[in-house]
């Protein structure tokens, strides 16, 4: 039986959901390696809706995170509360500001942020079972709240975000766009992706390395 990875999404679109390229590159690399995957997202309202052409919040419009995430998963998606860690070998969280707006309150609260309870519960299950966890772009900012203090992660080298990680008890490591940071003790792998990427090929290099390392860790 092939390895199975859970992919947790936060909507559809960089400004208010999951980053589309990051998600697609993750799914592509999993498929290239012959690894099965299933997408999940919380069945909640988005923090807000952004017009991606204008970069502006659309007042009075509401969307559902699970429904929007289904666009990325071609409809093959389940509610996050149906994700069971014992059915998967690893879990990945693509980036996009949905991680900072829908999965957590980082966009508003910074280092005082809270994370979605159902996300914390399932990530703790993966962590306690020592199953690898991959996060990219802005998603690693949630690690101190999701998994505890002292875990090394990267979001690249943004001083504001890295400072928030440190303030929450995390360990930030500066990293180039095409590389990864691995905390072997905690089995957490992170990459900057579009926190730094200026081209899809740059994001792809780091994301592919992240998925490759998760593949290796699943064998240990």
PyMOL commands that set and color helices and strands:
alter all, ss='L'
color gray80, all
select helices_A, chain A and resi 20-32+65-72+80-82+85-87+98-101+106-112+117-128+139-147+159-167+193-195+200-218
alter helices_A, ss='H'
color red, helices_A
select strands_A, chain A and resi 4-9+36-41+50-51+56-57+77-79+90-93+132-136+152-153+171-172+181-183+188-191
alter strands_A, ss='S'
color yellow, strands_A
deselect
rebuild
show_as cartoon
